[in-house]
Amino acid sequence: MEHQATSKTNHESSNGTSNGTQEHNTEVPEQPAVDETASLLWRLCHGTEKATLTFAGQGVIDLDAFVDDFVDNEIIRETFLSGSACLEALALDPEARWSGYVSQGMNIAQWLSVPETRPEQTYLSSCVVSQPLILLCQIALYRDLYARGLKKAWNEGAIDSAVGHSQGILPALLIAESPNGDICLERLNDYLRYAFWQGIAMATSYEESGHALRDGDATPMAAVSGMDIRTLSAFVDGVNKQLPPTSAM
């Protein structure tokens, strides 16, 4: 449909009589309709496509990216508050305190609400802190997406699996075990406790080994279930035959 915008201007002559009327016709182009079916989320929610959720490994934690959402986004805020309370309690455990690895605590809620209290990046990227913190950040984002529309995709059976690499393994496992992809915060806290103590074990093992990693050295992490040790060992031996000694599993 063509729309016309018309304006009329009467010009008076110097003797006070009208000297005519001017009309200006402006065509306003019709806006194309938005094709909502082009959205991946729409196709997932209407059962025309399926998807796999993937979670990557992550070395750097950008807490600044969550500062505004911690204030304005109820779901992200409640996720961080719950996880922060869990991790703060763990950091006060005698074994954790005596280890020296959590000397600046784990008050993540405070690090978000008052950024100037945040520890330096070397502390945040230590395995004891980063293991649970990366998990918490990834699940906070996932829960927000779930509320924004991913839940309907789950209800339609469009999410058929969740996979993860390195630090992404734990969030993928948590989502895969959660009914219809709906994360229970208390179950998330169970995973955070595991990730925290896993970080303590990693730091202790690294310290006891006496082997320092060089920049760029690979530090792979994997989880295997449902396979006995003999079968797993045979598989690892077969893979190692194809790899140089420096890359062996």
Order of alpha helices (4+ residues) and beta strands (2+ residues): beta-beta-alpha-beta-alpha-alpha-alpha-alpha-alpha-alpha-alpha-beta-alpha-alpha-alpha
